[in-house]
Amino acid sequence: MLIYNAKVYLRRETFAQAVFIEGDHILAVGTNEEIRNAAPAGSESFDAEGGLLLPGFYDSHLHLHAAGHRARMIDASGVTSIEGLIDMGRELIRRLKPAPGTIISGAGLDPEKFTGEKRSPCREDLDKISTSCGVMISRHCGHTIFCNSRVLEMAGIAESAPEVAGGEIGKDPGGRPNGILRENAAALVRRVIPPPTKGELRNNLEYALDHAAAFGLSSAASYDTGGPDFHQVVEAYRDIYRERGPMPRVTLQCGVSGKEKYLDEYIEGGYITGAALHGPYLKMGPLKLFADGTLGSQTAWLRKPYRDKPESTGVAVAEPEFLKKLIIKAHARGLQTAIHTIGDAALEAMLDCFEAVTSAGNNPLRHGIIHCQITDRPLLERMARNRILALVQPIFLTHDLYITESRIGPGLASTSYAWKTMEDLGVPTSYGTDCPVETINPLAGIACALTRKDLDRNHPPEGFFPQERVDVYTAVDNYTLGSAYANFDEKHIGRIKAGYLADMVLLDKDIFTIPPEEIPRAKALWTLVGGNMVYRRD
C-alpha cells in the first residue's frame, strides 16, 4: 500500500510526504517521488490530499468495556441540577418500562458543575425517579455511587451503615445511609448488578473498539477485569478478533479485586506482562492496583487535610504493606504493576513500595503510577530517579481545575498536574483518557496538555498554572511513543518508521500549526492497524 501527498510526522519538527506499507509493516518513508519509485507497479495507493499522517494514537489507560456499557446507560455528564437528573431518569423509565427490581444505571454526574445548589443527590432524590426499580448513578470519576432506597434494600444496607475499610457510606442526620457511597463502600451496591452476559460483554467491547478506531486509536491499554472474570473478558476479545479481524490492539490491565489469590492465578497461568492472548492484537499488560480514590470525591489520599473538608485526608483504599507485598510478588514473576494513585500521600506510599523493586535508573518492568495528579517536585524527582512511569490523563484538568485549589490550596495546586516538570525531569510519561470517565478523543487531551484550560468555557484564559503546559510535539509523542513504551511496544509501535507496524491515523487538520483551541475539532479520516483500514470517515 502506498500513501502519498501527506504530511507524515516522523519526529519533532521532522516530516515526510509518503509511506509504503508491505504486509502489516512500514517498508519505507520518504518523499512522494522516492516512495513511488520504491513501490512495485500496481501497488494499491491512497492520496492523503495533504492530510496529517500520525502514528496511531495509543491510550495508556481506559476502560473499553465500561465505555461500551456507558452507551447503554443514563448519560448524566451534561446534567446541571438534581431536578435535571430526576427528569432524565424518569424519561428513561418511561421509555424502557423496566420490570420491578431492574437496576437502572447511569454515569458521568458531576455535582461540582451544577448551576444551582451544588450538593450530591441522596436516596430521597433518586427515589423520585423510581421506588420499584433500583437507580444507581456514578460520579464522573467513578469512585462515588449515588443510589436510591431500592438499591440500598437490595444491598442490605437500607437502615444501617457498616464500617467499610477503605470506603465510606454516607449517613443522614438520623444515622441512616443516605445513598452516597464512596470507594470500597461502592462495591456493596455494585454487587447487586447482575454480571453481563457473554453477549453483552462482547457487544460492549465491540462497540468500544469501533468507537476508539473512529477517534484514531490503533492501540489501548484497557482495565476491563478485576480478576474473577479474566477468562470471560479474554474470550470476548478473542471472539471479536476472530470474527472481525484487525481492530485496535489491546493490552489488558488486570486487577485482583483486593484478593491475592487472583494474582496467584495470573502467575500460575503464565499470564505475565507481554504474554500473547490473541496474536498481535491482545496481550497481558500490568497488574492494576488501587492506592486511593479521587480528588472530586474527596477520597484521594492527601498528606494534609482537605481545605474544604478539614476532618479528612481522603481514603487509602488498601493498606500500603498489602500493596507492597503484591508488587514484590508480581515483580519476582515478571509482572509489571500500575497503581491508581492521585493524592500526594498515596504517591509517597507507592513510591516507597516501588523502591523495594527498583533503584536509581533501574525499573526494568516499567512499574508506573496511573493518574499521578497531586504532586510536589521532590515526589516527581523520586519518580525520575527510579524511572517510575507516569500514565496521566490531561483531559482530567477540564473538570479538576475548578476544584483543585479549594481542595488542596494554591501552593500544592501549583505543583500538581505537573506535565512540563515531568518532561523536564525525565519521568517516562504517557497520555490517556480513563474513558468513559472522559471522552475517548485523544485530540481533546492533547489540547488540554497544551492549554491547561476548559476549552468549552475558555477558562482560565491564561491556563491553569500555565508554566506546566507542554508543546504539541511532546503531547503527540506522549500519546503515541510514550504509551508504546509504557507497554513494551516502543520498538514496533509509536513511530512512522521503516520496520514499525503500520498503525497510523490520518487527520483532516494539521494539529502542529492550527491554534490549540481548534485541535479537538480535527477529525480522523482513516485509522490503520497493521496496514488494515479499521476506520474510514464517510
CORSUL-V945123 format. One line per field, one symbol per residue. ss: DSSP state (2 for helix, 1 for strand, 0 for the rest). phi: phi as a letter, one per 20 degrees, with the letter a starting at -180 (. if undefined). burial: I if it has 9 or more other C-alpha atoms within 8 Angstrom, else O. Layout:
BEGIN
ss = ???
phi = ???
burial = ???
END
This chain:
BEGIN
ss = 0111001111100111011111001111110222222200000011100001111011111102222222000110000002222222222222220000001111111022200000000022222000000111111000011110222222200000000000111110000011111110022222000000022222222222222222001111111110000222222222222222000011111100000222222222000000011100011111111101000000000000010010000001000222222222222200001111100222222222220000100100000111100000222222222000111102222222000222220222200000222222200011100000000002222222222001000010000002220002222222002222220000000000000010011110000000022222200111111001111100
phi = .ddclddefdaglcccdbcddcmddeebcrfgfffffeffgnffcceflnfeddggfceeabcffffffgfdcfeefefdaffffffffffffffelffgnfeedbbnfcgfefedfecffdgffffffadedfccdefffndcddbeffffffemcfdcdffcfmbbdfcegenegendcdlfffffeffefffffgffgfffffgfffffffdnedbbddedbepfdgfffgfffggfffeemgbgfcdeedeclmcffffgfgffemeegnffdaledcbfdefdccdbdcffeldfedfcfgfebfecdncefbfgffffffffffffdndfccdfbdfffffgfffgffffccbgmcbfelfbdenleeccfgfffffffdlffdddcgfgffeffecfffecnfffffddlefffgffenffccdbcmgegcgffffffffffedlceffdlcfgenelffefdefffffffecffffffdmdfebcocebgnefedbcddecefecfggfegfefcfeccdclmefebbff
burial = IIIIIIIIIIOOOOIIIIIIIIOIIIIIIIIIOOIOOOIOOOOOOOOIOOIIIIIIIIIIIIIIIIIIIIOOIIIIIOIIIIOIIIIIIIOIIOOOOOOOOOIIIIIIIIIOOIOOOIOOIIIIIIIOIIIOIIIIIIIIIIIIIIIIIIIIIIIOIIOOIOOIOIIIIIIOOOOIIIIIIIIIIIOIIOOIOOOOOOOOIIIIIIIIIIOIIIIIIIIIIIIIIIIOOIOOIIOIIIIIIOOOOIIIIIIIIIIIOOOOOIIOOIIOOOIIIOIIOOOOIIIIIIIIIIIIIIIOIIIIIIOOIIIOIOOOIIIIIIOIOOIIOIIIOIIOOIIIIIIIIIIIIIIIIIIOIIIOIIIOOOIOIIIIIIIIIIIIOOIIIIIIIIIIIIIIIIIIIIOIIOIIIOIIIOOIIOIIIIIIIIIOIOIIIIIIIIIIIIOIIIIIIIIIIIIIIIIOOOIOOOIOOIOIIIOIIOIIIIIIIIIIIIIOIIOIIIIIIIOIIIIIIIIIIIIOOIOIOOIIOIOIIIIIIIIOIIIIOO
END
